[in-house]
C-alpha cells in the first residue's frame, strides 16, 4: 500500500488559488522531495496531507485514510515539522518533548527520541539557549514523538550552516532507516540529491514533474552527452512550465 496518494488536489484562500492540480504517490519507506518556487503551493499541499488544512477538492489518502474524514487518525500517524516554529525561550528541551508526548496515546520514550536527535545532554537547556541546528533537531524530535509512520519536514535545513545541515541529513537517514516515510519540502538541490528517492516539482499550484532526481537531470539534458546538473534541470523545467508546457514522468 502506498504511504501517501494525492490526486487532483485543489485549495483556495479567498480569491487566491494556492493549489490548482497537484498529484503524486509516495511509496512506503522512501524520502519523497517536494520542490517548487516560493508560492508554488508546496506548504499548502503538505498541510493538506497532514490534516492541518482541508482541501477544496481532490483526494488524499495517508496510509489508506482520508484526512478529511478521519483527521484524528491521520494526525496520529503523521509527524509534522512546521516551516517556521518557535517555543517559549524558557521552556526546557525535556519539558517540550514531554509536553508533546502527552498529546499521544502511545508516544515513544522521550529519552530515546532525544538520544536519536542528539539532544540527550541538552534535556535541561532552555529552548532560547539552543543553537539554530539544535532547535531544528528539537523540532524533528517533536514531530517524531508520537511514533508516526509518515513524517513531513518543511524546509528542514533553512538557515543552517553546512555542518548543521549535514548533521540533520544524517538524522533523516536514521529516521528513514527506522521505517518512517518522509515528505521533504526543500529549495536545496544538493539536499534532494543527498536524501531523496523521488521528487515532485510543483509550479503555480500544479504538479509539473514526478520522478527520480536522475530522471529529472536526463529529461533536461536533451541530446547532450553529459546530463544536466540537477539545478540546471530544475531551472529548465520551471522555464518550460512558464511557456505553457507540462512535463511528467
SVG drawing of the C-alpha trace seen along z (x, -y; Angstrom):
<svg xmlns="http://www.w3.org/2000/svg" viewBox="-15 -37 45 39">
<polyline fill="none" stroke="black" stroke-width="0.4" points="0.0,0.0 1.4,-3.5 2.1,-5.7 0.5,-8.8 -1.7,-9.3 -2.6,-12.8 -4.9,-13.2 -6.2,-16.4 -5.7,-18.4 -7.1,-21.9 -7.1,-24.5 -8.0,-28.2 -7.8,-31.0 -10.4,-33.5 -9.7,-34.6 -6.2,-33.1 -5.9,-29.6 -2.9,-28.1 -3.1,-24.6 -4.7,-24.1 -3.9,-20.5 -1.4,-18.5 -1.0,-14.8 1.7,-12.2 2.1,-8.9 4.7,-8.3 5.9,-4.7 6.3,-3.4 9.8,-3.9 11.0,-6.4 12.2,-10.0 10.0,-12.0 11.1,-15.5 8.6,-18.3 10.2,-21.2 9.0,-24.4 9.5,-28.2 8.1,-30.3 4.3,-30.5 4.0,-27.3 1.7,-25.6 4.2,-23.2 3.4,-24.0 -0.4,-24.1 -0.1,-20.7 1.7,-19.1 -0.6,-20.8 -3.5,-19.1 -1.6,-15.8 -1.0,-16.2 -4.6,-17.1 -3.9,-20.6 -5.9,-22.0 -9.0,-20.7 -8.7,-20.7 -11.5,-22.2 -11.5,-19.2 -9.4,-16.2 -8.5,-13.2 -5.8,-12.4 -5.0,-9.1 -2.5,-8.7 -1.9,-5.0 -5.3,-4.4 -7.1,-7.0 -8.8,-10.2 -7.6,-13.1 -10.9,-14.9 -13.0,-12.0 -10.6,-10.8 -8.4,-13.8 -7.5,-12.5 -6.4,-9.1 -4.2,-10.7 -2.7,-13.2 -1.7,-10.2 0.1,-8.6 1.8,-11.8 4.5,-13.8 4.8,-17.4 7.8,-19.7 6.5,-23.2 8.3,-25.5 8.7,-28.1 8.0,-27.4 9.3,-28.7 8.8,-27.6 8.9,-29.9 12.6,-30.7 12.5,-29.5 10.9,-26.1 13.5,-23.4 14.1,-20.7 12.9,-17.9 9.8,-19.8 8.9,-20.4 9.3,-16.8 7.2,-15.7 4.5,-18.2 4.2,-17.0 4.3,-13.3 1.3,-14.0 -0.8,-14.6 -0.5,-11.0 -1.9,-7.7 1.3,-5.8 4.3,-8.1 7.9,-7.0 10.2,-7.0 11.2,-10.7 14.8,-9.7 15.1,-7.6 13.9,-10.3 16.3,-12.9 19.1,-10.5 18.1,-9.9 18.3,-13.6 21.5,-14.2 19.9,-16.3 20.1,-13.8 22.7,-16.1 20.6,-19.2 17.5,-18.0 17.6,-20.8 18.7,-23.5 16.1,-26.3 14.9,-26.5 16.3,-30.1 19.8,-28.8 19.9,-26.3 21.8,-26.9 19.8,-27.0 20.8,-23.4 19.8,-22.2 16.4,-24.0 15.8,-22.2 16.7,-18.8 14.3,-19.5 11.6,-20.3 12.3,-16.9 12.0,-15.2 8.6,-16.9 7.5,-15.6 8.5,-12.1 7.5,-11.8 4.1,-10.4 5.8,-7.5 4.4,-8.4 4.7,-6.2 4.9,-9.3 6.9,-12.5 6.6,-15.8 9.6,-18.1 9.1,-21.6 12.3,-23.4 14.1,-21.5 17.6,-22.9 16.9,-26.5 19.3,-28.9 21.7,-26.1 25.4,-26.2 27.0,-23.4 27.9,-21.3 24.4,-21.7 22.8,-20.7 24.9,-17.5 24.0,-16.6 20.3,-16.9 20.8,-14.9 22.3,-12.1 19.4,-12.3 16.9,-12.0 18.8,-8.9 18.4,-7.3 14.7,-8.2 14.1,-6.6 16.1,-3.5 13.7,-3.2 10.8,-2.7 9.4,-6.2 8.2,-7.5 9.4,-11.1 8.0,-14.0 10.7,-16.7 9.8,-20.2 13.1,-21.9 14.7,-24.5 18.1,-22.9 19.0,-20.7 22.1,-19.3 19.7,-18.2 17.5,-16.5 20.4,-14.6 21.7,-13.6 18.4,-12.4 15.5,-11.9 14.5,-8.8 12.0,-10.7 10.7,-14.2 7.6,-16.1 8.1,-19.6 5.1,-22.0 4.8,-25.2 1.9,-27.7 -0.2,-25.1 0.3,-22.3 2.5,-19.2 4.9,-19.5 7.2,-16.6 7.3,-13.4 10.3,-11.1 13.8,-10.4 16.5,-13.2 18.3,-11.2 15.2,-11.2 14.9,-15.0 18.5,-15.5 18.2,-13.2 14.9,-14.9 16.6,-18.3 19.9,-17.0 18.4,-16.6 21.0,-15.4 23.9,-16.4 26.4,-13.7 26.5,-14.7 23.3,-15.0 22.4,-18.5 23.1,-19.2 20.0,-18.8 19.9,-22.6 20.1,-23.2 17.4,-20.6 15.1,-22.2 15.5,-25.7 14.9,-24.4 11.8,-22.6 10.3,-25.7 11.2,-27.7 9.3,-25.2 6.3,-25.4 6.1,-29.1 6.0,-28.6 2.8,-26.5 4.5,-23.1 3.8,-20.4 6.2,-17.6 5.6,-14.4 7.2,-11.0"/>
</svg>
